[in-house]
Amino acid sequence: MDVVFEPSAGRLIFCAVIGIAVLLVLIIKFKMQPLLAILVSAVLIGVGVGMPLQMIIGSINKGIGNTLQGIALLVGLGSMFGAILELSGGAETISTTLVKTFGEKKSIWALGITGLIIAIPVFFDAGLIILIPLAFGLAKKTGKSTLLYGIPLLGGLAVGHAFIPPTPGPILVAAMLNADLGLVILLGLICGSFAMVLGGVVFGSYVGKKYQIPVPEHAQATMSLSKENRKMPSFATVVAIILTPLFLILLNTASDALISNGFESLKPAQPILSFVGTPFISLTIATLLALVLLGVKNKYTLADLEKVMTKSLEPAGIILLVTAGGGVLRYILEDSGIGRVVGDFVAANNLPVILIAFIVALAVRISVGSATVAMTMAAGLIAAMPGITGLSSIDTACIVMAIAGGATCVSHVNDSGFWLVKSLFDIDEKLTLKTWTVMETIVGVTGFIVACIISIIF
């Protein structure tokens, strides 16, 4: 930009606080659609600090373009992947196989692992609806509380949804912070595993014994549906396809590390590994594999597959637009100088950036409810801080985990996930707060603590 303006630090902070307060009021009080509320807030901040109008337009365009180019294809491909997985029965194959392997007594572990695996390519809501009949079936068979099986499943889904790419949330944060995606996946698996065990399995065992919740009446009809004529894909095929993008991304990261440490023989293969390890290429490969091996091979027509894949793209537009709005806010904060002021404050007070990232994401999560909005706002603020580019790859990946953790905690009445869980389990708001909300908080805090430990050690 050619126009130069130099607002005071006090004015920058004041306008940022007012702008974000307006954002929260518009969403919470007036129920305004988050995209519109974010745009209003961003423009208000820009005008308030004195940014020239054309500079505001430039920041908005930059925020939309730079944000969507890193995530648009991933959201679309992930939606189609999930649709094929649901249609073919792939998710059910994983869950039933794991339960048989672990046995009835350890089925809560199987449900947690199933949720974690399925949430990597499938959105949280879809994954829960697909898998919840298995938890209800086990509860009916054993006579135990649905929470004993449901909470581990929810814990696994929450972890896969928040911590592990190519799920859109962590992909977005990683892109905004320019984090190494291979490291983000690796740390996501580590942080997420601890979070799933504590929040899902351990806490699930506790609440499952404390609250005896029967299988809801609305689930009885669904559970009784016969699936004898449905040919299910093999467990190995489904797992191999789901893990394909993770493997290719990690392979690219590992090859870079090996080459930089003297393994020159890998250099000729590096261009190919880099190509297939690009997130949208790796997810495209996995989606094509799913199309053929889970769809066509199981006698689904191309017309049927095209129909379900197209239908799956409908909710993707909402996710993309809200995400783009978060990118707009990020560049308004950065271009106005607010990010620099916050960065200077953090540096002067010796506050760890990873703590600031967690607190910002947590504050937005509690206020707005949307994990996506919490992630985009926190990532935007942190990315706008000038010192971020100088952090190590490990530290940056840990910050991604901190944002994911903060955006997972304290799901309550302003979060659609809260009401989905309440409705599916047929429990009241008070018990939903005692179970679902606490589980989400344990998952988020555990992931954050593990990330902090990793950042300290490395």
Steps between C-alpha positions, in 0.01 A plus 500: 500500500623849411302680770671511838318554829639480852229461765602485865517170683216610727274574205583166338419300814183700571366448149588130507316450830196693375500313168519158661235597758271604214569166331399307812187709557388460138536122516379438856236770551370561149565150362669645193658253258870473601636594155308827491586575861871441436499727195322779692750465784801502266386812316417672830850429631659623177303825494549552872880484485505730199590259221440658157187353342688346209740340748203340677374363168849366424520326837157344449590371154831369629332329794246322282747397230787389720273310738288316244794396286627293790175331596224522237589180316562315826153574635336393173707184465450411864123536461494268199732251670271487801191452284653196329612362837147530636325362190727196474479410868872558548455678832286216632760247385769670707285526811366145497843351423667688784229405746537133408879527530502674836212299642191622679683588822744729319257626241525854636859508372379378162237775486753770590743383233217469246387856566854631464557321168162586348517871597816548294316491165140551625347806670414457869120510463498248215741268680285503815180423314669217309656337807255565785287189420799282592527662845124461553517138386771418753308677777185303420688171488683550830229693683752770589475877459519645151749751640748221571529441125394840371756719679806306369353523150443873542852544637654330198287703259590825679872420478493406132292809424726750677856370506579287196523619136365467238201605712430864392553666842864409563576528128376860508700590811812331363465690172451836675805443719704344218555189713655178374195283431687175560599616847145618567368153413763333718433728797126471439524124533707528818297775669173352375577151628556624856188719472286213372612268778439748783193678362341205325597171663582601860230765542254288301551209740431733793179661370381169354497353850364814667207567264285211380356630173292252298496474122264776379171395340579682175800269448307173526365505143837587351672221693249243381557563130642196325821535303532141391493584130760773523849403393751671726857588393792336675656656809849508348376679187313770691784571744760505220297756305438723804868498596625560143509883522664492844764256376583706190526826695717341768715334233571839345592648838725204587680514164574871550645427842710210372640697205596789725686249721717357227284242318578640155378185325142609564537826304386360162172386656439825687299681225257208478472460878443873535226487236305207644560632853320827421177478705247544221688259270522233771132542585408488131683167473316367806162618366563330165598181681180518705297563186636185335564261789207591726257617235534341157644175633202459735253530209398862552429673171691810396170686496434407866852600600480830314169578673624440855830679434322805362258501793793490741635828363199704616621560860855560375405847377408618849824369646708663227334839527532517879862391466560771239350751744757393757773562242363850441515577872855363512628737230315800640672434834836454328487789253366744757790430736293343778688172469829683547372673815379170649831339406695776671283466811554123513876544453526773763311294759670171418165333430532178301337531161360149540309615811364808324386281209312265734337782699380688191351187343339405833350847550345503153378141537321583826353821359399394149474123521640424156832312507566614143456868591716451811778341294491765227498794741779359718711403200440842347619684810805278549593508130491879510772510766839576341701254710309196374711460187812453712369207702624147443287247312430311822390813685271605216341154486451512878321833465265337248425236764441770763247674278328168428485431873357839588241475223386161631444590867172599664242412238172624646159637399631724220660205317297289258696192607362539853141476377577215262641291786211593730245395238668175396548380858162639612641664812431841654719811476640459852626148434632601159711766675625245754598248233553641150627842611739355757624240249572770239686705760712203610586427136596862427703556817679166469599570139629844604702366794663230286586764238658718771710208625619424146591865439702509823686174429580580138 
